[in-house]
């Protein structure tokens, strides 16, 4: 009986339907996101990230929500790699500048390529590269590439 309970417990730890945590990244300023992942099938998932960034050289503050559809492949044991595509919306402003050009909405298209490790306990660590193509009235047609470190609790 104990062996069956232990085996079911191990099975539950390997397959987590959700993960919640943070993704920290840097490129033209440091930023962070609250990150949520939900399994759609054995090899696909949805990731939603809500984040904030301050672009250093322009003192621009950006808040955004990004949704990504990801494909996940197992490399070995707890190591996976993943790729994805998605889109997002957000807002930006420049403090101290009341110009209508410097405040407003933005839309973006994003890609995602990364690796992750799933520990035996419910923790996931990831490292990824996310290119984004951003369009806004303030800064039309601008692309960024972020390198991010994610830490998530799996449940």
Secondary structure in CASP SS format (residue, H / E / C, confidence):
PFRMAT SS
TARGET T0000
AUTHOR 0000-0000-0000
METHOD secondary structure of the structure
MODEL  1
X C 1.00
X H 1.00
X H 1.00
X H 1.00
X H 1.00
X H 1.00
X H 1.00
X H 1.00
X H 1.00
X H 1.00
X H 1.00
X H 1.00
X H 1.00
X H 1.00
X C 1.00
X C 1.00
X C 1.00
X E 1.00
X E 1.00
X E 1.00
X E 1.00
X E 1.00
X E 1.00
X E 1.00
X E 1.00
X E 1.00
X C 1.00
X C 1.00
X C 1.00
X E 1.00
X E 1.00
X E 1.00
X E 1.00
X E 1.00
X E 1.00
X E 1.00
X E 1.00
X E 1.00
X E 1.00
X C 1.00
X C 1.00
X C 1.00
X C 1.00
X E 1.00
X E 1.00
X E 1.00
X E 1.00
X E 1.00
X E 1.00
X E 1.00
X E 1.00
X E 1.00
X E 1.00
X E 1.00
X E 1.00
X C 1.00
X C 1.00
X C 1.00
X C 1.00
X E 1.00
X E 1.00
X E 1.00
X E 1.00
X E 1.00
X E 1.00
X E 1.00
X E 1.00
X E 1.00
X E 1.00
X E 1.00
X E 1.00
X E 1.00
X E 1.00
X E 1.00
X E 1.00
X E 1.00
X C 1.00
X C 1.00
X E 1.00
X E 1.00
X E 1.00
X E 1.00
X E 1.00
X E 1.00
X E 1.00
X E 1.00
X E 1.00
X E 1.00
X E 1.00
X E 1.00
X E 1.00
X E 1.00
X E 1.00
X E 1.00
X C 1.00
X C 1.00
X C 1.00
X C 1.00
X C 1.00
X C 1.00
X C 1.00
X C 1.00
X C 1.00
X E 1.00
X E 1.00
X E 1.00
X E 1.00
X E 1.00
X E 1.00
X E 1.00
X E 1.00
X E 1.00
X E 1.00
X E 1.00
X E 1.00
X E 1.00
X E 1.00
X E 1.00
X C 1.00
X C 1.00
X C 1.00
X C 1.00
X E 1.00
X E 1.00
X E 1.00
X E 1.00
X E 1.00
X E 1.00
X E 1.00
X E 1.00
X E 1.00
X E 1.00
X E 1.00
X E 1.00
X E 1.00
X E 1.00
X C 1.00
X C 1.00
X C 1.00
X C 1.00
X C 1.00
X E 1.00
X E 1.00
X E 1.00
X E 1.00
X E 1.00
X E 1.00
X E 1.00
X E 1.00
X E 1.00
X E 1.00
X E 1.00
X E 1.00
X E 1.00
X C 1.00
END
